[in-house]
Amino acid sequence: MKLYTKKGDRGITQLVGGSRVSKDERHVCAYGTLDEVNAWIGYAVTLCSGQTAAFSAELQEIQQCLFDAGHDLAVPFDRTRDRLDEKPVDWLEKRIDYYSEASPEIRQFILPGGSTLAAVLHLARTVTRRAEREIVALQKEAEISPVVLKFINRLSDYLFAAARYANVCMHVADISYNSERNHENN
């Protein structure tokens, strides 16, 4: 099988099920952004070792779920064919609770960063938030599985909690936002 078909050279792509749409159509933008999230998470997996090795399998499962979510966005809405269900949402909530309890209490806003793994997880979080906005916009035009939006919303919370916990594992402090800093020295 060739990687290229030349069919996209005119800015058209095919959704699962056969309908042809413009590459800037909302479905394509939404699942394309999920692909971007998936790539950032794949990069995060490459950074998992030693104290953060346990993240690897978890993040790879999330990558699988992102493919399921992308599938559900690329096909006409049909509850019988949706691949993503509530189980991954429940699982993410349990992981969020665990990482939140194992991390220091939040007393002020946290800036993205700390360890390299935490910084990459924060990048994935921001792209996940963009995907969430695109899915919300898509919902205004087409019926989609409500579980996809729920999963993406939890995923951004998970990535925040996981980034903080990665810093705990690496013995790196979160970077707190300092609203009282002296601007004269900047």
C-alpha positions in Angstrom: 0.0 0.0 0.0 1.3 3.4 -0.9 1.4 6.1 1.7 0.2 8.8 -0.8 -3.0 8.7 -2.8 -2.8 12.2 -4.4 -6.5 12.6 -3.7 -5.7 15.2 -1.0 -3.8 17.4 -3.5 -7.0 19.3 -4.1 -7.7 19.9 -0.4 -10.3 17.1 -0.1 -10.2 14.1 2.2 -12.4 11.2 2.9 -14.1 10.5 6.2 -14.7 7.0 7.5 -17.9 5.9 5.7 -16.8 7.4 2.4 -18.1 11.0 2.4 -15.6 13.5 0.9 -15.0 16.8 2.8 -12.6 19.7 2.7 -9.5 19.3 4.8 -10.5 22.4 6.8 -13.9 20.9 7.7 -14.6 20.9 11.4 -14.5 17.0 11.7 -11.1 17.0 10.1 -9.8 19.8 12.3 -11.0 18.2 15.4 -9.6 14.7 14.8 -6.5 16.3 13.3 -5.9 18.1 16.6 -6.4 14.8 18.5 -3.6 13.4 16.3 -1.4 16.3 17.4 -2.2 15.5 21.1 -1.4 11.9 20.4 2.0 12.9 18.9 2.9 15.0 22.0 1.9 12.1 24.3 4.0 9.8 22.1 6.9 12.2 22.7 6.2 12.2 26.5 6.4 8.4 26.4 10.0 8.6 25.1 10.8 10.7 28.2 9.5 8.1 30.7 12.3 6.3 32.5 13.4 5.6 36.0 11.0 7.2 38.4 8.6 8.1 35.7 8.6 4.7 33.8 5.2 3.9 35.2 3.7 6.7 33.0 4.7 4.9 29.8 1.9 2.2 29.7 -0.7 4.7 30.9 0.2 7.3 28.2 0.2 4.6 25.6 -3.3 3.5 26.6 -4.4 7.2 26.3 -2.9 7.1 22.8 -5.2 4.2 22.0 -8.2 6.0 23.4 -7.3 9.1 21.3 -7.5 6.9 18.2 -10.9 5.7 19.3 -12.0 9.3 19.8 -10.7 10.3 16.4 -12.6 7.5 14.8 -15.8 8.6 16.6 -15.3 12.1 15.2 -14.6 10.9 11.7 -17.8 8.8 11.3 -21.4 9.8 11.3 -22.8 9.6 14.9 -24.0 6.1 15.7 -24.0 4.9 19.3 -23.6 1.3 18.1 -20.4 2.0 16.3 -18.7 4.4 18.8 -15.5 3.0 20.0 -15.0 5.2 23.0 -17.2 4.6 26.0 -17.3 5.8 29.7 -14.6 3.4 31.0 -11.7 5.5 29.9 -13.3 8.6 31.4 -13.7 6.8 34.8 -10.2 5.6 34.6 -8.8 9.1 33.9 -10.8 10.4 36.9 -9.2 7.8 39.2 -5.7 8.7 37.9 -6.4 12.4 38.3 -7.4 11.9 41.9 -4.4 9.7 42.6 -1.9 12.2 41.1 -3.6 15.2 42.8 -3.4 13.5 46.2 0.2 12.6 45.7 1.2 16.2 44.7 1.6 19.3 46.8 -1.6 21.3 47.4 -2.1 24.0 44.8 -1.9 27.4 46.5 -1.4 29.5 43.4 -1.4 29.2 39.6 1.2 26.7 38.2 3.3 27.7 35.2 3.9 24.9 32.7 7.3 23.4 33.2 9.6 21.9 35.8 11.0 18.6 34.5 11.2 17.9 30.8 8.5 15.3 31.0 6.2 17.7 32.9 6.8 20.4 30.3 5.8 18.0 27.5 2.7 16.9 29.3 1.7 20.6 29.7 2.2 21.0 26.0 -0.1 18.0 25.4 -2.5 19.6 27.8 -2.7 22.9 25.9 -3.2 21.1 22.6 -5.9 19.0 24.3 -7.7 22.2 25.3 -7.6 23.4 21.7 -9.0 20.0 20.6 -11.8 20.5 23.2 -12.7 23.9 21.7 -12.8 22.4 18.2 -15.0 19.6 19.3 -17.4 22.1 21.0 -17.5 24.0 17.7 -18.2 20.8 15.8 -21.1 19.9 18.1 -22.8 23.0 17.0 -22.9 21.7 13.4 -23.1 17.9 13.8 -24.1 15.3 16.3 -21.1 13.5 17.8 -20.6 11.1 20.6 -20.9 13.0 23.9 -18.3 10.7 25.4 -15.6 12.1 23.1 -15.9 15.6 24.6 -16.1 14.2 28.1 -12.9 12.2 27.6 -11.0 15.1 26.1 -12.1 17.4 29.0 -10.9 14.8 31.5 -7.7 14.2 29.5 -6.7 17.9 29.9 -7.2 17.6 33.6 -5.2 14.3 33.7 -2.3 15.9 31.8 -2.2 18.7 34.3 -2.2 16.3 37.3 0.3 14.0 35.6 2.7 16.8 34.8 2.6 17.9 38.5 3.1 14.3 39.6 6.0 13.9 37.1 7.7 16.8 38.9 7.1 15.1 42.2 8.7 11.9 40.9 11.7 13.8 39.5 12.0 15.9 42.7 11.5 19.1 40.7 9.3 21.8 42.2 6.4 23.2 40.2 6.9 26.7 39.0 4.4 29.0 40.7 3.0 32.1 39.0 4.2 35.2 41.0 1.8 38.1 40.5 3.8 40.2 43.0 7.1 40.1 41.1 9.1 43.2 40.4 8.6 44.2 36.7 11.4 46.8 36.8 14.1 44.1 36.6 12.5 42.5 33.5 
